[in-house]
């Protein structure tokens, strides 16, 4: 029996795709910048799972209990797992899967010309989805494109620019090498 797999395709930044295309034309091996991108992803992803409050996420929905100031969902989470924050951490499976390439549930593959990363944790797609919800609150955890400023912490905002920089620097070094400079 195969493990459940959730795949996200982030295809919302033409400049980044073009940078990868140009980089692959100059260098047939992009494993170095892809490794830097992956390292940056895991490092910056950790900030989401350390939030001690809602951050930029919407607060827990529902009527607040006047006695506790908490919603029923918040009280239930607190009772079941012992805490209401940090967000996105109940069992730790989702967090672990996007915090390191060798962690359970992590999807991480680098080839000469491609980089694939993310999570195989099946419920991750529900957190990531913009669909209406009744049980799992909106808690996106993958921020790469223009949605980042809405929810992401400062560590995730600017990823595309940093990642383009890794590619540009690598290609510039390759070009200097090829020109003997």
QUIKA-V60300 format. One line per field, one symbol per residue. burial: + if it has 16 or more other ideal C-beta (glycine too) atoms within 10 Angstrom, else -. A space follows every 50 residues. Layout:
burial=???
This chain:
burial=-----+---------+--++--++--+--+-+++-+++-+++-++--++- +---+-+--+---------++--++-+------++-+++---+++++++- --+-++++-+----+-+++++--+--++--------++++++++---+-- +++-++--++--+++++--++--+-------
